[in-house]
Protein backbone atom coordinates (compact mmCIF):
# COMPACT_ATOMS: atom_id res chain seq x y z
CA UNK A 1 0.00 0.00 0.00
CA UNK A 2 1.51 3.29 -1.02
CA UNK A 3 1.39 6.24 1.37
CA UNK A 4 -0.67 6.76 4.47
CA UNK A 5 -4.35 7.23 4.94
CA UNK A 6 -6.29 10.46 4.69
CA UNK A 7 -8.62 10.46 7.68
CA UNK A 8 -10.29 13.66 6.51
CA UNK A 9 -11.34 11.80 3.37
CA UNK A 10 -12.64 8.92 5.50
CA UNK A 11 -9.90 6.45 4.63
CA UNK A 12 -9.02 3.67 7.06
CA UNK A 13 -6.10 1.25 7.11
CA UNK A 14 -6.95 -2.40 7.73
CA UNK A 15 -5.08 -5.68 7.60
CA UNK A 16 -6.41 -8.09 4.97
CA UNK A 17 -4.68 -11.42 4.32
CA UNK A 18 -1.64 -10.14 6.21
CA UNK A 19 -1.29 -6.95 4.16
CA UNK A 20 -2.14 -3.37 5.16
CA UNK A 21 -4.85 -2.02 2.87
CA UNK A 22 -6.65 1.30 2.54
CA UNK A 23 -10.47 1.35 2.41
CA UNK A 24 -12.65 4.36 1.68
CA UNK A 25 -16.36 4.81 1.17
CA UNK A 26 -16.42 7.15 -1.81
CA UNK A 27 -19.42 8.02 -3.94
CA UNK A 28 -18.08 5.65 -6.60
CA UNK A 29 -17.67 2.88 -4.01
CA UNK A 30 -21.21 3.48 -2.79
CA UNK A 31 -22.56 3.22 -6.34
CA UNK A 32 -20.58 0.00 -6.82
CA UNK A 33 -22.06 -1.36 -3.58
CA UNK A 34 -25.61 -0.42 -4.64
CA UNK A 35 -25.11 -2.28 -7.92
CA UNK A 36 -23.53 -5.36 -6.33
CA UNK A 37 -26.24 -5.61 -3.68
CA UNK A 38 -29.02 -4.74 -6.14
CA UNK A 39 -30.09 -1.99 -3.75
CA UNK A 40 -31.89 1.16 -4.85
CA UNK A 41 -30.71 3.99 -2.62
CA UNK A 42 -29.06 4.42 0.76
CA UNK A 43 -31.95 3.02 2.80
CA UNK A 44 -31.93 -0.16 0.72
CA UNK A 45 -28.14 -0.45 1.11
CA UNK A 46 -28.44 -0.07 4.90
CA UNK A 47 -31.13 -2.74 5.04
CA UNK A 48 -29.20 -5.10 2.76
CA UNK A 49 -25.99 -4.66 4.81
CA UNK A 50 -27.78 -6.30 7.75
CA UNK A 51 -27.83 -9.66 5.94
CA UNK A 52 -24.71 -9.96 3.80
CA UNK A 53 -23.67 -13.25 2.28
CA UNK A 54 -19.97 -14.04 1.89
CA UNK A 55 -20.23 -13.06 -1.79
CA UNK A 56 -21.86 -9.75 -0.80
CA UNK A 57 -19.14 -9.08 1.78
CA UNK A 58 -16.47 -9.61 -0.87
CA UNK A 59 -18.28 -7.24 -3.25
CA UNK A 60 -18.55 -4.52 -0.58
CA UNK A 61 -14.91 -4.98 0.41
CA UNK A 62 -13.86 -4.80 -3.24
CA UNK A 63 -15.77 -1.53 -3.70
CA UNK A 64 -14.16 -0.05 -0.57
CA UNK A 65 -10.72 -1.12 -1.79
CA UNK A 66 -11.41 0.65 -5.09
CA UNK A 67 -12.46 3.73 -3.13
CA UNK A 68 -9.17 3.59 -1.24
CA UNK A 69 -7.14 3.36 -4.45
CA UNK A 70 -6.32 -0.32 -3.88
CA UNK A 71 -7.36 -1.50 -7.35
CA UNK A 72 -4.73 -4.26 -7.54
CA UNK A 73 -5.77 -5.68 -4.17
CA UNK A 74 -9.43 -5.48 -5.19
CA UNK A 75 -8.72 -7.42 -8.39
CA UNK A 76 -7.11 -10.29 -6.47
CA UNK A 77 -9.53 -10.30 -3.56
CA UNK A 78 -11.26 -13.56 -4.51
CA UNK A 79 -7.95 -15.44 -4.42
CA UNK A 80 -6.62 -13.83 -1.23
CA UNK A 81 -6.91 -15.64 2.09
CA UNK A 82 -8.98 -12.93 3.74
CA UNK A 83 -10.33 -13.79 7.17
CA UNK A 84 -14.09 -13.12 7.23
CA UNK A 85 -13.73 -11.31 10.57
CA UNK A 86 -11.05 -9.02 9.11
CA UNK A 87 -13.29 -8.32 6.15
CA UNK A 88 -16.34 -7.53 8.29
CA UNK A 89 -14.35 -5.35 10.68
CA UNK A 90 -12.74 -3.49 7.78
CA UNK A 91 -16.12 -2.80 6.18
CA UNK A 92 -17.53 -1.60 9.50
CA UNK A 93 -14.54 0.71 10.08
CA UNK A 94 -14.83 2.19 6.58
CA UNK A 95 -18.51 2.99 7.04
CA UNK A 96 -17.90 4.37 10.54
CA UNK A 97 -15.11 6.63 9.26
CA UNK A 98 -17.45 8.07 6.67
CA UNK A 99 -20.20 8.96 9.14
CA UNK A 100 -18.08 9.55 12.22
N, C-alpha and C positions, 0 to 999 in steps of 0.2 A: 504494500500500500504506500503510495507516494504522499508525502506531506502529512500534516496533522489534520485535525478536524476543525471545522468552523462551527462552534456552538451557536453563534448568532444565526446561522443558516439552518440550525436544527440538526446538524450532523452528529452522529454518535459513532464511537469506535467499539467494535465487538470482536470477540474471537470466534471464528467459524472454522472448523476442521483444523485447528491449531494455527491459524493465520489471522492476524489483525485485519479487520475489514471496516470500511466506512459505509454507514447506512444513512440515508436521508429521505424523508418524505417530501418530495417535490411535487409540484402540480403534475408533471409528467409521470412520476411514479404513481400518484393517486389515480390518474387516468388508466395506467397500465393495470393497477389493482382492480379498478371497476370492471375493466374488460375481462380480466382473468376470472373474477368471481361472478361475472354476469350480473353485476349490481348496477342499478340505475340511481346514482346519486349517493351523497354522503350517508344519509340515513340507512340506505340499503347496504352500504359497505359496512357500517357499524354493526348492523344486525347480522350480516354474513360472517363477520370476524368472530362472532361468538361460537361458531360451529365449523371451524376450519378442518378440512381433511389434510392429510400429509401433502397431497398434491397442491392444495390451496396454499398451504404454508410455504412451500417451495416457490410458488408463483409470487406471493407477497414479498418474500425475502429477495427474490430476483429483482423485482421492481424497486425495492429499497436500495439494493446494491447499485442498480442503474442510476438511481437518484444521487447516490454517493460517489458516482464516477468510477465504480468498480465493475466496468463492463466485462472485463476478462474473467473475473471471479463469477459474475452472474452467468456467463456462458458455460462455465464448467460446473455449475452448482449441482446438477443432477448426478455427476460422477464423484463429487466430493463427499467425504465421510463426515457430514455435518450432524452433530448431535441434535436431536429434536428439541431438547431443552435449550440449547444454545440458540437455535433458530427462533424459538418462541420468545425467549428473553430479549433477543436482538430486535425482533419486530416490536415488542412492547416498548423497549427503550426508544426506538425510532419514533413511534407514535407519541410517546410521552414528551420527547424533546420538541416535537412540533407544537404541541398544545401547552407545554409547561413553560 
